[in-house]
Amino acid sequence: MDKLKMHSPDLSQDNLARLREMFPGCVTEARVKGEEGKVKYAVDFDLLRQELSGLLVEGPQERYQLDWPGKREALLTANAPIAKTLRPVRDESVDFDTTKNLFIEGDNLEALKLLQETYLGKVKLIYIDPPYNTGRDFVYDDDFAEDAESFLVKSLQQSTTGEKLVANPESNGRFHSDWLSMMYARTRLAKSLLTDDGIFLASIDDGEVSNLRKVCDEIFGEEQFAAQIIWKKRNTPPNDKIIGAQHDYILLYVKNGLSGINLRPRSQDQIDRYKNPDNHPKGPWVAGDLTGNVKGGRYSAALHYPIKNPNTGEQFYPANNGNWRFNKEKIEQLISEDAIYFGKDGKQAPKLKRFLSDVKDGTTWTSLWDFAPFNTSGSNEMGEIFGNSTLFENPKPVGLLEHVIELGASPGSIVVDFFAGTSTTAHAVMRKNAEDNGNRRFIMVQLPEACAKDSEAFKAGYATIAEVSKDRIRRAGKKISDGGSQVDIGFRVLKIDTSNMADVFYTPDAVSQGDLLNAVDNIKPDRSAEDLLFQVMLDWGVDLSLPVGRERIVKSENGMVKFEPIAPEDFTSHFSPFTLLTVDGNALIACFDNAGNIDDALAKELAKRKPLRAVFRDAGFKDSTVKINIEQIFKLLSPGTEVKCL
């Protein structure tokens, strides 16, 4: 029976596998340095250079690229697997058993790695508002060279209470490099989550907009750049500067073409422009220009001709020696269909009747967003929710994020923000769903960054920004619900933590025989059955928002087995010998018994349910014979079930 790997995927090995498909001769086997006898696939770069000799830019020659100290380490960091997990926290969640939304508390680099298997190619829209590189404290640092809290503490990157303390002042020689490394690793991972028509948006200011654009050009491809949107964030410039910035930028990239961008919804004012003064059977229309665009004064003879007004006989040519939009035959057809307008008195130059029924469902977006609310709206919204508009510095307004959602997240899609802050994005998703009765889902990720001791948030009782973020979703959701909406306002809180597996699971060669005698089980003793279930879901790539069920396994004296449902409020035991966990009915069943209660009779009853996946613990099998028999039982009764163990 196969064991689950219980760590995030090794992306470098995935990349190597794709390279092996294209250039099988360039991938060879090599012994791993420091791991005697261990062999892995490796790239023969000499052969690869030969394969690409016609295109390769070799050696120290100058080339067009963005480079900085630490870029290769950032790539390695993005690809390296981690032995972490997501632990569910019911007490901090809202509607845990029914919601489809997720709030992940922890470092977003780790979160993005953990989400790779489950949400690969499933996210429609990613919006981020990363920390601007302002020279203040910089809370993200990615060094996995020493995977221990002691490294972070002794290198002054983390306090003894777990607060990250990395500073990035402008005097730092790596001021730009550290920020770029942080963004590079995360953006690479984010791209893989997007659907084929997915879009990526990032808010940024003047400080790093040029660098971030080059990073995104490299990751998405320069041809996938869609727009550098200018958002007018304030009505008047600050008067303490000679040139006061009134705007920020939103970089917009697409995964694969512009098909995933929605038209901007047509406003009621725009709809009201269409009238039907002549009671035309096609409905309301508005008069539009009938001439075509002519560059440099050039025109086509086929499109330059007189149009005769049927009411007066007067002939009209296109203005400025230009062209009509259509050829003569098309114009005659439009006149016969009463689709050409000659003015109220019927004597004017011709115009095209543009019918509301013929136009697209929306209008074109512009790169200048002066229609979105200002930054002050974000602070005012915090005041409405918390009673304190200064609780958080410069939160993005919900209205701005609603426009982002309109642009790229249709009803039913998944929206991710891995720099959640106060979760304005989650608020906007819920409010937009309430407006159009949509069922968009959100995944928020926020580091439990400590609130400054002198901040309004700390004074209000919030220890971390993540606490502010979660409470904002609760309060905003209640307000939406109180307004009569029935949309999903819940969220599951999942916290990043060390793996549920004991160290011996990952590094058996580092454990002595004496340690093995003490390690009877390979699961950490403080972990619950639901902790294990969510790590299994991550490992198997099962949607983390699927409903979780609980059943008590009851055995009669004659060996018969039956299952009784357990209400969520009654499920408190960590490892009940007679507990079965289910995910979305039969998508996954898990029995994490650790007392040898799993026998052939139980296996037969579980196999009769024909689940897609089944998982057990090694410590739960009655004996080694049962473990062998279970595979055969499932092959006989439920051959489509994938069976694994911890």
VOGU-3710 file (C-alpha; in Angstrom, 3 decimals, decimal comma):
1> mdklkmhspd> 0,000/0,000/0,000  1,431/3,384/-1,022  2,170/6,050/1,543  1,164/9,688/1,116  4,195/11,954/0,693  2,814/14,624/3,097  4,789/17,581/1,802  4,318/20,188/-0,914  5,313/19,217/-4,470  8,936/19,606/-5,611
11> lsqdnlarlr> 8,385/22,019/-8,508  11,953/21,688/-9,759  11,297/18,005/-10,414  8,093/18,904/-12,308  10,072/21,332/-14,471  12,711/18,676/-15,045  10,038/16,180/-16,109  8,719/18,606/-18,728  12,268/19,216/-19,961  12,773/15,463/-20,180
21> emfpgcvtea> 9,711/15,217/-22,442  11,158/17,791/-24,854  14,838/16,802/-24,641  15,093/13,271/-23,219  18,793/13,051/-24,033  19,552/16,077/-21,886  18,258/14,536/-18,655  20,523/12,061/-16,964  20,989/10,437/-13,577  23,358/11,827/-10,976
31> rvkgeegkvk> 24,244/11,036/-7,412  23,057/13,606/-4,865  25,882/15,386/-3,107  25,918/14,547/0,589  23,434/11,690/0,173  25,572/8,658/-0,507  24,035/6,208/-2,943  20,977/8,352/-3,702  20,341/8,987/-7,413  18,100/11,666/-8,938
41> yavdfdllrq> 17,445/13,035/-12,402  19,676/15,954/-13,365  20,190/18,134/-16,454  23,199/17,619/-18,702  23,650/21,289/-19,537  26,385/20,643/-22,094  23,971/18,574/-24,178  21,164/21,074/-23,599  23,363/23,908/-24,897  24,072/21,828/-27,973
51> elsgllvegp> 20,348/21,239/-28,514  19,687/24,983/-28,298  22,873/26,173/-29,970  20,954/28,121/-32,588  19,129/30,216/-29,984  21,282/30,178/-26,878  22,795/33,412/-25,597  25,972/32,164/-24,009  28,631/33,435/-21,679  28,954/36,991/-20,400
61> qeryqldwpg> 27,420/38,593/-23,470  25,036/41,466/-22,823  21,369/40,620/-23,048  18,017/42,218/-22,278  16,934/40,971/-18,866  16,235/41,992/-15,294  18,799/40,590/-12,911  19,596/41,166/-9,263  21,594/39,514/-6,475  19,549/36,614/-5,146
71> krealltana> 17,436/35,930/-8,226  18,634/32,336/-8,588  18,079/31,746/-4,878  14,537/33,101/-5,284  13,905/30,590/-8,081  15,276/27,781/-5,924  13,110/28,938/-3,030  10,001/28,931/-5,203  10,620/25,356/-6,368  11,797/23,791/-3,096
81> piaktlrpvr> 9,247/21,561/-1,305  8,272/22,220/2,318  7,077/19,838/5,022  4,201/22,028/6,219  0,455/21,604/6,477  -2,773/23,537/6,928  -4,573/22,989/10,231  -8,297/23,829/10,424  -9,430/26,167/13,202  -13,165/25,801/13,718
91> desvdfdttk> -13,471/28,341/16,535  -12,220/31,191/14,318  -14,219/30,146/11,248  -17,710/31,132/10,144  -20,039/28,407/8,803  -17,114/25,975/8,698  -19,202/23,044/7,439  -20,978/24,851/4,604  -18,759/27,686/3,362  -16,662/27,504/0,200
101> nlfiegdnle> -14,322/30,338/1,221  -10,885/29,958/2,809  -8,731/32,166/5,012  -5,160/30,902/5,304  -3,060/32,347/8,104  0,668/32,136/7,530  3,460/33,074/5,141  2,058/33,391/1,635  5,038/31,686/-0,006  4,332/28,572/2,042
111> alkllqetyl> 0,602/28,909/1,374  1,130/29,105/-2,389  3,265/25,971/-2,261  0,647/24,099/-0,249  -2,120/25,098/-2,679  -0,311/23,893/-5,801  -1,770/20,386/-5,989  -5,341/21,341/-5,065  -5,835/24,568/-7,022  -3,451/24,155/-9,951
121> gkvkliyidp> -5,118/25,815/-12,947  -8,371/26,523/-11,062  -8,102/30,172/-9,976  -9,738/32,717/-12,309  -8,438/35,921/-10,746  -5,508/36,802/-8,501  -5,292/40,304/-7,094  -2,522/41,381/-4,733  -1,641/44,588/-2,953  1,904/43,712/-1,835
131> pyntgrdfvy> 3,891/45,838/0,628  5,300/48,775/-1,276  9,079/49,064/-1,061  9,145/52,169/1,099  12,198/51,549/3,270  10,155/50,489/6,281  10,331/47,112/7,998  10,094/44,255/5,542  8,282/41,253/6,998  8,830/38,630/4,309
141> dddfaedaes> 12,112/36,732/4,206  12,618/33,461/2,389  15,630/31,505/3,592  15,063/27,779/3,916  18,737/26,956/4,320  18,114/26,194/7,986  14,572/25,011/8,554  14,306/25,880/12,215  12,974/28,732/14,317  16,373/28,957/15,985
151> flvkslqqst> 17,865/30,227/12,710  15,284/32,993/12,461  15,808/34,023/16,062  19,603/34,007/16,037  19,719/35,902/12,734  17,349/38,532/14,177  14,732/37,749/11,534  12,260/36,614/14,142  11,657/37,442/17,776  11,322/34,762/20,406
161> tgeklvanpe> 7,526/35,186/20,128  7,573/34,460/16,405  7,381/37,961/14,944  9,356/38,439/11,716  11,784/41,350/12,054  13,527/41,632/8,685  14,183/45,288/7,843  14,626/46,688/4,337  15,786/50,311/4,725  16,772/52,335/1,669
171> sngrfhsdwl> 20,347/52,337/2,969  20,421/48,572/2,478  22,514/47,665/-0,578  19,908/44,994/-1,395  16,975/47,407/-1,038  15,512/46,512/-4,438  16,962/42,992/-4,568  15,251/41,745/-1,404  11,892/43,086/-2,541  12,288/41,611/-6,023
181> smmyartrla> 13,272/38,200/-4,659  10,187/38,214/-2,455  7,885/39,090/-5,361  9,589/36,827/-7,916  9,144/33,607/-5,968  5,514/34,313/-5,109  4,472/35,477/-8,568  5,949/32,347/-10,177  3,882/30,145/-7,872  0,773/32,283/-8,340
191> kslltddgif> 0,836/31,957/-12,119  0,508/28,170/-11,961  -2,762/28,507/-10,012  -4,469/30,487/-12,779  -6,909/28,983/-15,246  -5,997/29,209/-18,936  -8,075/32,402/-19,173  -7,055/33,608/-15,712  -5,792/37,092/-14,967  -3,296/38,532/-12,477
201> lasiddgevs> -3,461/42,061/-11,069  -1,024/43,759/-8,707  -1,311/47,191/-7,117  1,981/49,073/-6,965  3,330/52,615/-6,744  6,050/54,505/-8,626  8,840/52,973/-6,526  8,857/49,473/-8,020  6,364/49,591/-10,899  9,082/49,309/-13,547
211> nlrkvcdeif> 10,803/46,409/-11,784  7,569/44,549/-11,058  6,545/44,887/-14,680  9,843/43,338/-15,805  9,377/40,518/-13,287  5,880/39,835/-14,619  7,121/40,083/-18,229  9,578/37,294/-17,449  7,087/35,101/-15,591  3,977/35,557/-17,753
221> geeqfaaqii> 5,659/36,558/-21,007  5,849/40,095/-22,326  3,056/39,355/-24,800  0,688/38,594/-21,900  0,909/42,135/-20,556  -2,582/43,620/-20,869  -2,483/47,033/-19,188  -0,790/49,328/-16,708  -3,908/50,784/-15,146  -3,679/54,171/-13,459
231> wkkrntppnd> -5,943/54,395/-10,412  -6,644/57,933/-9,254  -6,493/57,321/-5,513  -7,029/60,848/-4,236  -8,853/63,930/-5,439  -6,108/66,445/-4,674  -2,325/65,997/-4,529  -0,550/66,142/-1,155  0,611/69,695/-0,492  3,792/68,696/1,349
241> kiigaqhdyi> 5,550/67,752/-1,912  6,551/69,667/-5,003  5,044/66,933/-7,188  2,341/65,123/-5,272  1,283/61,667/-6,416  -2,453/61,270/-6,910  -2,350/57,775/-8,339  -1,167/54,209/-7,972  -0,875/51,558/-10,662  -2,529/48,197/-11,167
251> llyvknglsg> -0,520/45,915/-13,438  -2,715/43,538/-15,411  -1,353/40,309/-16,931  -3,217/37,426/-18,508  -2,345/33,744/-18,398  -3,129/33,101/-22,041  -4,739/35,917/-24,008  -7,468/38,457/-23,281  -10,446/36,098/-23,421  -10,756/36,050/-19,641
261> inlrprsqdq> -11,335/39,811/-19,341  -14,992/40,791/-19,073  -16,400/43,967/-20,561  -17,137/46,721/-18,090  -20,817/46,551/-17,073  -22,912/49,164/-18,824  -24,229/51,729/-16,353  -27,878/52,709/-16,132  -26,973/56,180/-17,432  -25,371/54,591/-20,500
271> idryknpdnh> -28,425/52,401/-21,054  -30,741/55,400/-20,690  -28,975/57,106/-23,625  -30,708/54,646/-25,951  -34,167/55,871/-27,005  -36,785/54,710/-29,487  -38,395/57,896/-30,844  -39,597/56,180/-34,021  -40,877/53,008/-32,309  -38,424/50,913/-34,275
281> pkgpwvagdl> -39,169/47,155/-33,931  -35,545/46,481/-32,871  -36,018/48,686/-29,837  -33,987/51,580/-28,383  -31,126/53,047/-30,406  -28,650/55,910/-30,376  -27,252/57,753/-33,415  -23,591/56,965/-34,123  -20,947/58,114/-36,561  -21,160/56,445/-39,976
291> tgnvkggrys> -17,655/57,391/-41,106  -14,647/55,111/-40,760  -11,183/55,867/-39,420  -8,748/57,037/-42,061  -5,069/57,380/-41,114  -2,903/59,942/-42,889  -5,722/61,150/-45,135  -5,805/57,914/-47,139  -9,149/56,562/-48,277  -10,588/53,637/-50,204
301> aalhypiknp> -12,506/54,250/-53,410  -14,909/51,457/-52,489  -15,822/53,306/-49,283  -15,834/56,850/-50,669  -19,117/57,479/-52,467  -22,247/59,636/-52,039  -25,149/58,529/-49,827  -28,472/59,805/-51,111  -30,989/61,040/-48,566  -34,228/59,273/-49,627
311> ntgeqfypan> -36,295/62,098/-48,148  -34,682/65,031/-49,972  -32,520/63,516/-52,682  -29,490/65,379/-51,311  -26,160/63,517/-51,547  -23,669/63,348/-48,707  -19,982/62,395/-48,873  -17,895/61,341/-45,848  -16,310/64,303/-44,095  -12,667/65,344/-44,524
321> ngnwrfnkek> -12,171/63,314/-47,698  -12,552/60,132/-45,630  -14,461/56,848/-45,885  -17,852/55,548/-44,944  -17,789/52,675/-42,490  -19,508/50,259/-44,922  -19,569/49,716/-48,682  -22,414/51,000/-50,844  -24,371/47,724/-50,891  -24,333/47,524/-47,077
331> ieqlisedai> -25,496/51,129/-46,747  -28,411/50,506/-49,109  -29,401/47,491/-47,032  -29,277/49,546/-43,812  -31,416/52,279/-45,372  -33,989/49,670/-46,408  -34,012/48,354/-42,816  -34,533/51,884/-41,436  -31,167/51,620/-39,669  -29,824/54,959/-40,998
341> yfgkdgkqap> -30,867/58,184/-39,253  -31,230/61,441/-41,233  -32,021/63,705/-38,291  -35,291/64,690/-36,626  -36,460/66,519/-39,740  -35,184/63,763/-42,087  -32,978/66,230/-43,966  -29,616/65,877/-42,199  -26,390/63,981/-42,950  -26,717/60,218/-42,411
351> klkrflsdvk> -25,852/58,567/-39,090  -25,952/54,946/-38,002  -28,666/53,727/-35,673  -26,813/51,697/-33,043  -29,402/49,467/-31,401  -29,045/48,467/-27,766  -30,016/44,922/-28,761  -26,994/44,740/-31,108  -24,244/46,158/-28,904  -22,060/44,100/-26,592
361> dgttwtslwd> -23,132/43,399/-23,034  -20,678/45,960/-21,697  -18,240/48,695/-22,567  -14,484/48,794/-23,030  -12,291/49,312/-19,991  -9,930/52,268/-19,944  -6,413/52,342/-18,502  -7,339/55,393/-16,393  -9,562/54,409/-13,487  -10,822/57,783/-12,369
371> fapfntsgsn> -14,255/56,237/-11,847  -13,161/54,090/-8,875  -13,484/55,454/-5,322  -10,570/57,218/-3,649  -8,385/55,815/-0,885  -10,392/57,782/1,672  -13,346/55,501/0,916  -11,315/52,545/2,210  -10,724/54,315/5,532  -14,372/55,356/5,749
381> emgeifgnst> -15,442/51,745/5,194  -13,207/50,646/8,053  -14,938/53,266/10,171  -18,346/51,878/9,218  -17,292/48,322/10,041  -15,125/48,829/13,135  -16,159/52,292/14,297  -12,579/53,490/13,725  -11,448/54,796/10,337  -7,779/54,830/11,420
391> lfenpkpvgl> -7,648/51,175/12,421  -5,522/50,288/9,393  -3,316/52,452/7,192  -4,537/53,067/3,626  -6,831/50,063/3,079  -8,007/49,718/-0,513  -11,662/50,725/-1,044  -14,155/47,940/-1,645  -15,425/49,727/-4,762  -12,002/49,494/-6,395
401> lehvielgas> -11,896/45,739/-5,809  -15,447/45,371/-7,111  -14,239/46,815/-10,421  -11,352/44,317/-10,370  -13,847/41,490/-9,833  -16,090/42,779/-12,625  -13,074/42,788/-14,916  -12,008/39,202/-14,391  -14,092/37,105/-11,976  -17,386/35,831/-13,352
411> pgsivvdffa> -19,930/34,210/-11,011  -18,680/30,803/-9,882  -14,973/31,584/-10,164  -12,248/31,538/-7,500  -10,553/34,778/-6,420  -7,213/34,721/-4,555  -5,454/37,497/-2,650  -2,235/36,328/-0,976  -1,417/39,746/0,508  -4,868/40,002/2,085
421> gtsttahavm> -4,213/42,829/4,560  -7,639/43,658/5,967  -9,313/41,400/3,369  -10,872/44,136/1,261  -10,874/41,573/-1,557  -13,001/39,127/0,451  -15,383/41,957/1,350  -15,674/42,907/-2,330  -16,321/39,293/-3,394  -19,174/38,934/-0,880
431> rknaedngnr> -20,658/42,312/-1,804  -20,443/41,585/-5,530  -22,084/38,185/-4,997  -24,885/39,899/-3,095  -25,326/42,349/-5,984  -25,553/39,815/-8,828  -26,433/36,674/-6,840  -23,096/35,154/-7,827  -21,248/32,314/-6,128  -17,652/33,486/-6,413
441> rfimvqlpea> -15,281/31,986/-3,858  -12,328/33,650/-2,172  -9,048/32,410/-0,774  -7,323/34,985/1,439  -3,763/34,554/2,718  -2,341/36,789/5,426  0,785/36,567/7,555  0,089/36,895/11,312  2,217/40,028/11,343  2,169/41,711/14,745
451> cakdseafka> 0,315/45,021/14,981  2,559/47,826/16,179  2,126/48,569/19,871  1,167/52,175/19,124  -1,290/51,292/16,343  -5,044/51,770/16,574  -5,514/48,080/15,755  -3,398/47,017/18,748  -5,243/49,448/20,998  -8,507/47,915/19,792
461> gyatiaevsk> -7,337/44,482/20,950  -5,968/42,993/17,715  -2,583/41,308/18,153  -1,949/40,673/14,454  -3,075/41,945/11,068  -4,519/38,489/10,419  -6,860/38,999/13,386  -8,044/42,319/11,909  -8,512/40,620/8,545  -10,651/37,778/9,876
471> drirragkki> -12,796/40,086/11,971  -13,342/42,377/8,991  -14,753/39,442/6,990  -17,026/38,468/9,906  -18,355/41,991/10,343  -18,736/42,682/6,615  -20,460/39,326/6,114  -22,927/40,024/8,919  -23,736/43,412/7,422  -24,405/41,814/4,034
481> sdggsqvdig> -26,501/39,085/5,642  -28,485/41,612/7,686  -29,272/43,334/4,394  -31,206/40,246/3,328  -28,665/38,560/1,062  -28,332/34,768/1,158  -24,814/34,537/-0,332  -21,947/32,662/1,311  -20,497/34,938/4,015  -18,536/32,217/5,801
491> frvlkidtsn> -14,898/31,146/5,657  -12,740/28,279/6,879  -9,684/29,351/8,822  -6,651/27,208/8,023  -3,345/27,944/9,725  0,039/26,971/8,315  1,956/24,783/10,746  4,638/22,154/10,807  3,668/18,810/9,360  1,460/16,469/11,362
501> madvfytpda> 4,060/13,794/10,755  6,779/13,208/13,330  10,332/13,986/12,224  11,087/10,293/11,787  8,629/10,278/8,858  10,869/12,625/6,843  14,366/11,896/8,163  14,508/8,250/9,249  18,285/8,200/8,691  18,706/10,840/11,408
511> vsqgdllnav> 16,893/8,817/14,060  18,700/6,409/16,360  17,422/2,995/17,391  16,667/4,385/20,825  14,524/7,107/19,292  12,592/4,526/17,302  11,611/2,726/20,490  10,044/5,953/21,741  8,403/6,767/18,379  5,655/4,149/18,419
521> dnikpdrsae> 3,528/6,321/16,134  4,571/8,511/13,221  1,962/11,211/13,994  2,603/14,087/16,383  0,567/13,547/19,554  -1,044/17,007/19,594  -2,729/16,662/16,189  -6,429/16,000/15,684  -8,155/13,777/13,157  -9,234/16,872/11,195
531> dllfqvmldw> -5,606/18,069/11,163  -4,636/14,800/9,519  -7,599/14,936/7,147  -6,662/18,350/5,757  -3,048/17,324/5,223  -4,283/14,264/3,342  -6,590/16,516/1,275  -3,616/18,730/0,434  -1,491/15,754/-0,523  -4,210/14,278/-2,710
541> gvdlslpvgr> -5,227/17,597/-4,255  -8,784/17,525/-2,869  -10,652/20,845/-2,712  -10,177/22,242/0,796  -13,675/23,711/0,880  -15,563/20,441/0,388  -17,941/19,448/3,210  -16,515/17,234/5,941  -18,666/14,559/7,560  -18,119/12,472/10,669
551> erivksengm> -19,445/9,028/11,483  -19,062/6,766/14,478  -18,041/3,204/13,610  -20,119/0,744/15,608  -19,216/-2,941/15,826  -21,690/-5,511/17,134  -20,759/-8,647/19,050  -21,128/-10,791/15,934  -18,619/-8,599/14,052  -21,143/-6,587/12,021
561> vkfepiaped> -20,181/-2,965/11,286  -22,460/0,042/10,870  -21,959/3,809/10,780  -23,768/6,513/12,769  -23,446/10,234/11,851  -21,895/12,571/14,407  -22,960/16,221/14,672  -20,065/18,713/14,274  -20,556/20,053/17,789  -20,136/16,545/19,208
571> ftshfspftl> -16,900/15,800/17,373  -14,230/16,656/19,941  -12,109/13,519/20,236  -8,652/13,609/18,632  -8,433/9,941/17,725  -11,567/8,003/18,505  -11,060/4,330/17,610  -14,488/4,237/16,021  -14,526/7,438/13,971  -14,777/7,785/10,210
581> ltvdgnalia> -14,183/11,078/8,412  -15,701/11,698/4,979  -15,139/14,458/2,430  -18,021/15,372/0,126  -19,695/12,051/0,702  -17,490/9,504/-1,047  -14,766/11,746/-2,472  -12,538/10,643/0,413  -12,977/8,487/3,490  -10,441/8,395/6,305
591> cfdnagnidd> -10,099/6,197/9,344  -7,263/7,434/11,552  -7,662/4,815/14,255  -4,378/4,196/16,091  -5,421/1,288/18,302  -5,465/-1,658/15,899  -9,218/-1,626/15,314  -9,101/-1,789/11,516  -9,901/-5,343/10,440  -11,256/-7,149/7,390
601> alakelakrk> -14,909/-6,624/8,392  -14,497/-2,849/8,587  -12,569/-2,787/5,307  -15,357/-4,696/3,535  -18,034/-2,256/4,738  -15,948/0,713/3,642  -15,238/-0,835/0,251  -18,982/-1,370/-0,301  -19,387/2,418/-0,198  -17,082/2,671/-3,255
611> plravfrdag> -15,235/5,849/-2,287  -12,858/7,535/-4,718  -10,113/7,558/-2,074  -9,520/5,817/1,239  -6,758/6,430/3,773  -5,754/4,669/6,985  -3,024/4,889/9,600  -0,368/2,251/9,948  -1,055/2,065/13,677  -4,722/1,297/13,046
621> fkdstvkini> -4,341/-2,093/11,353  -5,098/-5,066/13,539  -2,007/-6,797/12,156  0,169/-6,911/9,040  -2,133/-9,453/7,423  -5,049/-7,021/7,553  -2,940/-4,334/5,879  -2,213/-6,716/3,001  -5,824/-7,918/2,821  -7,281/-4,388/2,639
631> eqifkllspg> -5,727/-3,741/-0,754  -7,209/-6,978/-2,082  -10,619/-6,254/-0,530  -10,836/-2,876/-2,239  -9,600/-4,311/-5,541  -12,413/-6,849/-5,396  -15,300/-4,700/-4,099  -14,269/-1,208/-5,223  -11,514/-1,356/-7,859  -11,815/2,380/-8,576
641> tevkcl> -10,780/3,357/-5,048  -7,279/4,697/-4,480  -6,063/3,351/-1,128  -3,170/4,821/0,851  -1,923/4,954/4,403  0,010/7,237/6,749
//
